[in-house]
Amino acid sequence: MARMKLKELESNLQDVDGFEEPKILLEQYPTSPHIAARMLHTISASFDDIENKLVADLGCGCGVLSMGAVMLGCSHCTGFDIDDDALDICSSNFSDFQINNLDLVQIDLANLDVTLTKWQKKFDTVIMNPPFGTKHNKGIDMAFLKLGIEMATTAVYSLHKTATREHIQKKATEWGVKMDILAQLRYDLPASYKFHKKTSVDIEVDFIRFSFEKLPKAAKKSSS
């Protein structure tokens, strides 16, 4: 079956419903169809990490990444999120698109011990747009990343603030995974909350692939 083209994927994702009342404490910002389509198309076309793969979407929200993965031919996708309202919207999106090879799990992803008892190394590929860890959630971006690395057998694809790149590289080396920056993006955060004074804010974000290829000896030594 021919792989869906980028423009068609983005067009389809435009019809995915987003948050009705986003929650600031959960850092619920939408992943735009433009960014989601480019992320997923790169994962599929450049690395062949979606088609016929078991995929997990951590912090799936309303499901734009999950649905895109299904559209690109994953064998099954599981979306994880803590928020029941977001999962209700996600489930409604699945019904609208008549998608049935996608499951949803309501869970606190920050609770690593509980999550890993069932899901450790159960997925080929993990995709996510995690909370960036601002204000109330400091460090949650790294908790999501660590969990993704524990759950995946091939690769983790994630978005992180460019300003945190050096720290993330240090942690990736410490965890024994290879880190490749695939693109530097401008993430447009729309004014979603009452305290936002501007209509939107651009944040520099890295689109990163973490994989389990063998690291150079020098990197291994530095992580010991």
Rosetta blueprint (number, residue, H / E / L):
1 M L
2 A L
3 R L
4 M L
5 K L
6 L H
7 K H
8 E H
9 L H
10 E H
11 S H
12 N H
13 L H
14 Q L
15 D L
16 V L
17 D L
18 G L
19 F L
20 E L
21 E L
22 P L
23 K L
24 I H
25 L H
26 L H
27 E L
28 Q L
29 Y L
30 P L
31 T L
32 S L
33 P H
34 H H
35 I H
36 A H
37 A H
38 R H
39 M H
40 L H
41 H H
42 T H
43 I H
44 S H
45 A H
46 S H
47 F H
48 D L
49 D L
50 I L
51 E L
52 N L
53 K L
54 L E
55 V E
56 A E
57 D E
58 L E
59 G L
60 C L
61 G L
62 C L
63 G L
64 V H
65 L H
66 S H
67 M H
68 G H
69 A H
70 V H
71 M H
72 L L
73 G L
74 C L
75 S L
76 H E
77 C E
78 T E
79 G E
80 F E
81 D E
82 I L
83 D L
84 D H
85 D H
86 A H
87 L H
88 D H
89 I H
90 C H
91 S H
92 S H
93 N H
94 F H
95 S H
96 D H
97 F H
98 Q L
99 I L
100 N L
101 N L
102 L E
103 D E
104 L E
105 V E
106 Q E
107 I L
108 D L
109 L L
110 A L
111 N L
112 L H
113 D H
114 V H
115 T H
116 L H
117 T H
118 K H
119 W H
120 Q L
121 K L
122 K L
123 F E
124 D E
125 T E
126 V E
127 I E
128 M E
129 N L
130 P L
131 P L
132 F L
133 G L
134 T L
135 K H
136 H H
137 N H
138 K L
139 G L
140 I H
141 D H
142 M H
143 A H
144 F H
145 L H
146 K H
147 L H
148 G H
149 I H
150 E H
151 M H
152 A E
153 T E
154 T E
155 A E
156 V E
157 Y E
158 S E
159 L E
160 H E
161 K E
162 T H
163 A H
164 T H
165 R H
166 E H
167 H H
168 I H
169 Q H
170 K H
171 K H
172 A H
173 T H
174 E H
175 W H
176 G L
177 V L
178 K E
179 M E
180 D E
181 I E
182 L E
183 A E
184 Q E
185 L E
186 R E
187 Y E
188 D E
189 L E
190 P E
191 A L
192 S L
193 Y L
194 K L
195 F L
196 H L
197 K L
198 K L
199 T L
200 S E
201 V E
202 D E
203 I E
204 E E
205 V E
206 D E
207 F E
208 I E
209 R E
210 F E
211 S E
212 F L
213 E L
214 K L
215 L L
216 P L
217 K H
218 A H
219 A H
220 K H
221 K H
222 S H
223 S H
224 S L
